[in-house]
Amino acid sequence: MKAYNEQLLKNESIHRQVKDWSAKKLISEENAQTIRAAYPELPYRPHWFVWVGLFFFTWICISAGLLFLAPFISIPSAERFLPPIYGVVLYFTLNHLIKTRKLHFSGIDNVLQYACIGFFAPLLFDFIVPNFDQPWAIALLFLPLLLFFTYRYGEPLIALGTLLTILFIVASLAVESPLGKALLPFILMAIALLVAWALAKFRAQPKSFYWETALWVVQIAALSIVYLTGNYAVVREGNALLNDLPDPSPEIPYAGLFWLFTFLIPLVYLGIGIRKKQLMYLIISIFFAVGSILTWVQYHPVISGPWLSVLLGGVGMGLAFFLIKYLKTERNGFISTPEPISETALFVGNIVATQLSSTVSDTQPDLRFGEGDFGGGGGEGSY
């Protein structure tokens, strides 16, 4: 079912790790070259500038390919069956290029995946419109296709679309009843929280390697949705929009609870980031903390917008300066200076490099390079 060659992806991961080890002088250049020679095949992943060019060039090629369908437009019901047929052609083209050209998120395969899904839309619309009048029905029929592409290719944007489609279906069904409307923020928050928890568990397993990028993107999205569904401003304005209430939006029930969520969720993320030494949680907690402050100022203005920007910028710069000074020495696993190379790290790095270069055929299929842990003065102590 998986389209990409997993061994090529693992080889790429090994090359990245070897590059990191070489930069930290944990292994010799001779060992690094030996490891690279043992894992020579890599997927094609171009520079970002080339990626952008391939992305748009592929769209142009797909659009040009539609010209071949022009002679068949006059056939009755052509608008129904021609797009899905073209989608099938693109699907087989996609798989052929992945296999022969070793593509992996090169821009070409990304666009082909989007196009394959898009060209099946007319067929689904043709089936839905005569039988259903609800938007969630369209999303429900699209969902199996999105799940299939997410599993087979692990493309981040499609995976994100799958999550949003599920939430859209749930939200659409919930707002059909007064109770569902009232509980909508809590329903979406619970689902997003469950998704974030499940993804965190799954990402810790070796078998998640194939979908690593997609899982990371979806987990960030799920954590963001948890915050947004608890944010006072989002809930208040969303409530006014759903119920066609006049502007300015009226106060919402349980306002105190949502104000608590607005400021508590960023603090929870910050605590998780500090406890688990995870940069992702630290970064999103900062963004959401700023969002919480802006939410408060929007409904309880105590300072004008320009002065607020100056104040937040000054506080941010001051906090950054303080942390750089404060974390010059390791504190609770955090440090602002590059991690010193210990003799233990050098010893372990050379042992691992020797094993990689001498016992290539014995590599365990579930081994995830770079997932070891021996402590040290840095952020996570991973090697």
Summary of the structure (lengths in Angstrom):
residues: 383
radius of gyration: 25.4
end to end distance: 31.7
largest distance: 75.5
contacts: 1077
relative contact order: 0.09
helix: 73%
strand: 2%
